[in-house]
Amino acid sequence: MGNVIGIVAEYNPFHNGHTRLIEQTRARLGADCPVVCVMSGDFVQRGSPAVYSKFARAEAAARCGADLVLELPLPWALSSAEGFARGAVGLLGGLGVVTHLSFGSECGELEPLQRVAEALLDPLLGEDLRAELQSGIPFAAARQQAVARRVGALAELLQAPNNILAVEYLKAIFDQRLDLHPLTILRTGAQHDRPAEGNVRSASELRTRIGAGENVSAFLPKAAAEISAREKTLGRGPVLPDALESALLSRLRMLPQAAYNALPGATEGLGNSLYRAAHEEPTLDGVLAAAKSKRYALSRIRRMTMCAALGVTAGMDTGTPPYARVLAIGAQGRELLRVIDARTSVPVITKPAAGRSLPGEAGEIFALTADAHDLYVLGCPAREERRCGGDWRASPFVL
């Protein structure tokens, strides 16, 4: 088998920019190159539910150019950018077939991103980072200044979200000594969290429009738009954060203080702050605002809150995922699976029942990820779609 493209994504929702990344990568590496996507499940890295279920989003990806869509298990999907990248890139590397890792970036050039990644891997960086933090500035700003001591103005690349992930992907390749060739595509059109013109909009803008009840089909590929319309008609989506507020608050209020101190990122009293906020504030936004500290971004608190509600504890995202669950199979997916089966270093799960046979930690993480789906569906508009156990019954979509 020749070139095989790996892509890390959330597809929240799948839009025209995602199609462009697949098309431009194939334009560079070969029109027939298979594409393997590792995609977040029902909860995404910013600490929120996805607007549509992992099954709908994986189907959209398969119908819009992906050949195989795998789920990034919950602990890595709700991890920091570093943990998210380590888990997803490690999973792609463990398949034994992926040759290239393609990702979008605001920079659009590999060499500057690699220089920043190398600076972050400097063993002495921690010393400079601690010195910067002593001035009381937020962690992200302190890290950028520590990196700037090594690469100067290139450290400003760390101000853009896709550049940040790109740098973490490069770090993961280096750390894990993976034989993956990185390839970056310039991100055009809308930037993250900013409105734009044209038919390429950021996922953030599209989620805002969806939440406001707008039709965003003009910004989605035809197949993805059809799936979104179907999910809405069936009452399976969109799943909006407000719909899960009561369920999440009830979970948070029932947890003992020790559980908060066992959360990922619960350092410097953050666990205690979140515990107090969860037992004092009447809204989820209030909990987040009350627990936030000057040093850490709101996204970190949001992830901690979601981890608390879903049972994710510190250390679960160590290393890389111990299995690969298939969510969707595209045009070349069956042939790709046959090759993967002969080369992979991790079990490949095509039927959810096989998840019950996974040993030890792998089985626990599979069950935890399945449990998260049971909470996710409580946000479905249609009551009949809120049944429990759906993750154990769902087979992969096959094109």
C-alpha positions in Angstrom: 0.0 0.0 0.0 1.3 3.5 -0.9 0.6 6.7 0.8 -2.1 6.7 3.6 -3.3 10.1 5.0 -4.0 10.5 8.7 -6.2 13.4 9.9 -7.1 14.4 13.5 -10.5 16.1 13.7 -13.6 16.9 15.7 -15.9 17.6 12.7 -18.2 19.7 15.0 -19.8 20.0 12.5 -18.3 18.7 9.3 -18.0 21.7 7.0 -16.6 22.9 3.7 -13.2 23.6 5.2 -12.8 20.0 6.2 -13.6 18.9 2.7 -10.9 21.3 1.4 -8.3 19.8 3.7 -9.0 16.3 2.4 -9.0 17.5 -1.2 -5.8 19.6 -1.0 -4.0 16.8 0.8 -5.0 14.3 -1.9 -3.9 16.8 -4.5 -0.4 16.7 -3.0 -0.1 13.0 -2.2 -2.3 11.3 -4.8 -6.0 11.5 -5.7 -6.6 7.8 -4.6 -4.8 8.1 -1.2 -6.9 6.5 1.5 -7.8 8.9 4.4 -8.0 7.7 8.0 -9.6 10.2 10.5 -9.3 10.0 14.2 -12.3 12.0 15.5 -13.5 13.1 19.0 -16.6 11.3 20.2 -19.7 12.9 21.7 -17.7 15.3 23.8 -15.0 17.5 22.4 -11.8 19.1 23.5 -13.2 22.4 24.5 -15.2 20.6 27.2 -18.7 20.7 25.5 -21.0 18.2 23.8 -20.7 18.0 20.0 -23.6 19.4 18.1 -24.3 16.0 16.5 -23.5 12.6 17.7 -20.3 10.9 16.9 -22.2 8.4 14.7 -23.7 11.2 12.6 -20.4 13.1 12.3 -18.5 10.0 11.3 -21.0 9.2 8.6 -20.7 12.7 7.3 -16.9 12.3 7.1 -17.2 9.0 5.3 -19.7 10.4 2.8 -17.5 13.4 2.2 -14.1 11.7 1.5 -12.8 9.8 4.5 -12.2 6.1 4.1 -12.0 5.2 7.8 -13.2 7.1 10.8 -12.0 6.0 14.3 -13.1 7.4 17.6 -10.7 9.1 19.9 -11.6 7.7 23.4 -13.0 10.0 25.9 -10.0 10.7 28.2 -7.9 12.0 25.2 -10.9 13.8 23.6 -11.2 15.8 26.8 -7.5 16.3 27.4 -5.3 19.4 26.9 -4.0 20.1 23.4 -0.9 18.1 24.3 -2.9 15.1 25.5 -5.4 15.3 22.6 -2.6 15.4 20.0 -0.6 12.7 21.7 -3.6 10.3 21.8 -4.8 10.9 18.3 -1.4 10.9 16.6 -0.4 7.9 18.6 -3.5 6.0 17.6 -2.8 6.8 13.9 0.8 5.6 14.3 -0.3 2.4 16.0 -2.4 1.3 13.0 0.8 0.5 11.1 -0.4 1.9 7.7 -0.6 5.7 8.0 2.3 7.4 6.2 1.4 11.1 6.4 -0.3 13.3 9.0 -2.1 16.3 7.4 -3.4 19.2 9.4 -4.6 22.8 8.8 -2.8 25.7 10.3 -3.0 29.5 10.3 0.8 29.5 9.5 0.6 27.2 6.5 4.3 26.4 6.6 5.9 23.4 8.3 9.3 24.8 9.1 8.3 27.6 11.5 5.9 25.2 13.3 8.7 22.6 13.7 11.0 25.2 15.2 8.3 26.1 17.8 7.8 22.4 18.5 11.5 21.9 19.0 11.6 24.8 21.5 8.7 23.3 23.5 10.6 20.0 23.6 13.7 21.7 25.1 14.4 20.1 28.5 15.3 23.5 29.9 12.0 25.1 29.0 10.4 24.2 32.3 12.9 26.3 34.1 12.1 29.4 32.0 8.4 28.7 32.2 8.4 28.7 36.0 10.3 31.9 36.0 7.7 33.5 33.8 4.8 32.2 35.9 6.2 33.8 39.0 5.3 37.2 37.5 1.6 36.2 37.8 0.8 36.1 34.0 -1.5 33.3 32.6 0.0 30.0 31.7 -0.4 30.4 27.9 1.3 33.8 28.0 4.1 32.5 30.2 4.7 29.6 27.8 4.8 31.9 24.8 7.4 34.1 26.5 9.5 31.1 27.5 9.4 29.9 23.9 10.2 33.4 22.6 13.6 33.2 24.4 14.4 30.5 21.9 12.8 31.3 18.7 11.9 35.0 19.0 8.8 36.3 17.1 8.0 32.8 16.0 6.5 32.2 19.4 3.6 34.3 18.3 2.4 31.3 16.3 1.2 30.0 19.7 -1.6 32.6 19.7 -3.6 30.8 17.0 -5.6 27.6 17.9 -4.8 25.5 14.8 -1.1 26.4 15.0 -1.1 25.3 18.7 -2.6 21.9 17.7 -0.2 21.7 14.7 2.8 22.2 17.1 1.4 19.5 19.4 1.0 17.1 16.5 4.7 17.6 15.6 5.7 17.1 19.2 3.8 13.8 19.3 5.4 12.5 16.2 8.9 13.3 17.7 8.1 12.0 21.2 6.7 8.7 20.0 9.3 8.4 17.2 6.6 7.8 14.7 7.3 7.3 11.0 4.7 9.9 10.0 5.5 12.6 7.5 3.8 15.9 8.6 2.0 18.0 6.0 0.2 21.3 6.8 -2.4 23.1 4.7 -2.9 26.8 5.0 -6.2 27.5 6.8 -8.2 30.0 4.7 -11.6 31.7 5.2 -12.9 32.0 8.7 -10.6 32.0 11.6 -11.6 30.3 14.9 -14.2 32.2 16.9 -14.4 34.9 14.2 -17.2 35.5 11.6 -16.2 35.6 7.9 -17.6 35.8 4.4 -17.8 33.1 1.7 -18.8 29.4 2.1 -16.0 28.4 4.4 -16.8 29.3 8.0 -15.3 28.2 11.3 -16.9 25.4 13.2 -17.3 27.9 16.1 -19.4 30.3 14.0 -21.5 27.4 12.6 -22.2 26.1 16.1 -23.4 29.6 17.1 -25.6 29.8 14.1 -27.0 26.3 14.7 -27.7 27.2 18.4 -29.6 30.3 17.1 -31.8 28.0 14.9 -30.2 29.1 11.6 -29.8 26.9 8.5 -26.1 26.4 7.9 -26.4 24.0 4.9 -24.7 26.6 2.6 -21.5 26.1 4.6 -21.6 22.3 4.6 -20.9 19.7 1.9 -24.2 18.3 0.4 -23.9 15.0 2.2 -23.1 16.6 5.6 -26.1 19.0 5.2 -28.4 16.1 4.4 -27.2 14.3 7.6 -27.7 17.4 9.7 -31.2 17.8 8.4 -32.0 14.2 9.1 -30.7 14.4 12.6 -32.8 17.4 13.2 -35.9 15.8 11.8 -35.4 12.7 13.9 -34.8 14.8 17.1 -31.3 13.5 17.6 -29.7 16.9 17.2 -28.5 19.5 17.5 -27.4 18.8 21.1 -26.7 22.1 22.7 -24.9 22.7 26.0 -27.9 24.2 27.7 -29.9 21.0 27.1 -27.4 19.1 29.3 -27.1 21.7 32.1 -29.4 20.1 34.6 -27.9 16.6 34.0 -24.3 17.9 34.4 -25.1 20.0 37.5 -26.7 17.0 39.2 -23.6 14.9 38.5 -21.3 17.6 39.8 -23.2 18.1 43.0 -23.2 14.4 43.9 -19.4 14.1 43.7 -17.3 14.1 46.9 -14.5 16.6 47.2 -11.9 13.9 46.7 -13.2 13.3 43.2 -12.5 16.9 42.2 -8.9 16.7 43.4 -8.5 13.6 41.3 -9.4 15.4 38.1 -7.0 16.1 35.2 -5.4 19.5 35.8 -6.6 19.8 39.4 -3.4 21.6 40.5 -2.9 24.7 42.7 -6.3 24.3 44.4 -8.3 24.2 41.2 -10.0 21.0 42.3 -11.2 22.6 45.6 -12.3 25.7 43.8 -14.4 23.7 41.3 -15.9 21.6 44.2 -17.0 24.8 46.0 -18.4 26.4 42.8 -20.4 23.2 41.9 -22.1 23.3 45.4 -22.7 27.1 45.4 -23.6 28.2 41.9 -27.1 27.7 40.3 -25.9 27.5 36.7 -23.1 25.8 34.8 -21.8 29.1 33.5 -21.7 30.3 37.2 -19.7 27.2 38.2 -17.2 27.9 35.4 -16.8 31.6 36.3 -16.5 31.0 40.0 -13.8 28.3 39.6 -11.7 30.1 37.0 -8.3 31.4 38.1 -6.2 34.1 36.5 -3.5 31.6 35.5 -5.6 29.1 33.5 -7.9 29.6 30.6 -11.7 29.0 30.9 -11.3 26.0 28.5 -9.3 24.2 31.1 -12.0 24.7 33.7 -14.7 23.6 31.2 -12.8 20.4 30.5 -12.3 19.7 34.2 -16.0 20.1 34.7 -16.9 17.7 31.9 -14.3 15.2 33.2 -15.9 15.4 36.6 -19.4 14.7 35.3 -18.2 11.9 33.0 -15.8 10.1 35.4 -12.5 10.9 33.8 -9.7 11.1 36.3 -6.1 12.2 36.2 -3.8 9.8 34.4 -6.4 8.2 32.2 -5.0 10.0 29.1 -1.4 8.9 29.8 0.2 7.3 26.7 -2.0 6.5 23.7 -5.4 4.8 23.3 -5.3 1.1 23.8 -7.8 0.3 21.0 -9.2 1.7 17.8 -13.0 1.8 17.5 -14.3 2.1 14.0 -17.2 4.5 13.6 -17.5 4.7 9.8 -16.1 2.9 6.7 -15.8 4.8 3.5 -15.0 3.8 -0.1 -11.6 2.3 0.5 -12.3 1.4 4.2 -12.8 -2.3 3.9 -9.5 -2.8 2.1 -7.7 -0.5 4.5 -9.1 -2.5 7.5 -7.7 -5.7 6.0 -4.2 -4.2 5.8 -4.5 -2.6 9.3 -5.5 -6.0 10.8 -2.2 -7.4 9.6 0.0 -4.5 10.9 -1.7 -2.8 13.8 -0.4 -2.8 17.4 -3.8 -2.1 18.9 -7.1 -4.0 18.8 -9.5 -2.8 16.1 -13.1 -2.8 17.2 -15.7 -2.9 14.5 -18.6 -4.3 16.6 -19.2 -2.6 20.0 -19.9 -5.9 21.7 -16.2 -6.7 21.2 -15.5 -3.8 23.5 -16.7 -5.9 26.4 -13.9 -8.3 25.8 -11.1 -5.8 25.9 -8.8 -6.5 28.9 -8.1 -4.2 31.9 -7.7 -0.5 31.2 -8.8 -0.8 27.6 -12.1 -2.3 28.6 -12.6 0.3 31.3 -11.9 3.2 28.8 -14.3 1.7 26.2 -17.0 1.4 28.9 -16.4 4.9 30.1 -16.7 6.3 26.6 -19.9 4.3 26.1 -21.3 5.7 29.3 -20.6 9.2 28.1 -22.9 8.6 25.2 -25.7 7.8 27.6 -25.3 11.2 29.1 -25.0 12.9 25.7 -28.3 11.6 24.4 -30.1 13.3 27.3 -29.6 16.5 25.3 -31.4 15.1 22.2 -34.5 17.2 21.4 -36.7 14.1 21.0 -37.4 12.2 24.2 -37.5 8.9 22.4 -33.9 9.4 21.4 -32.7 9.5 25.0 -32.6 5.8 25.5 -29.7 4.3 27.4 -27.1 1.8 26.0 -27.1 3.1 22.4 -23.3 3.0 22.2 -23.3 -0.8 22.7 -25.9 -1.3 19.9 -24.4 1.0 17.1 -22.4 -0.7 14.3 -20.2 1.4 12.0 -21.7 3.3 9.1 -20.6 1.6 5.9 -20.7 3.5 2.7 
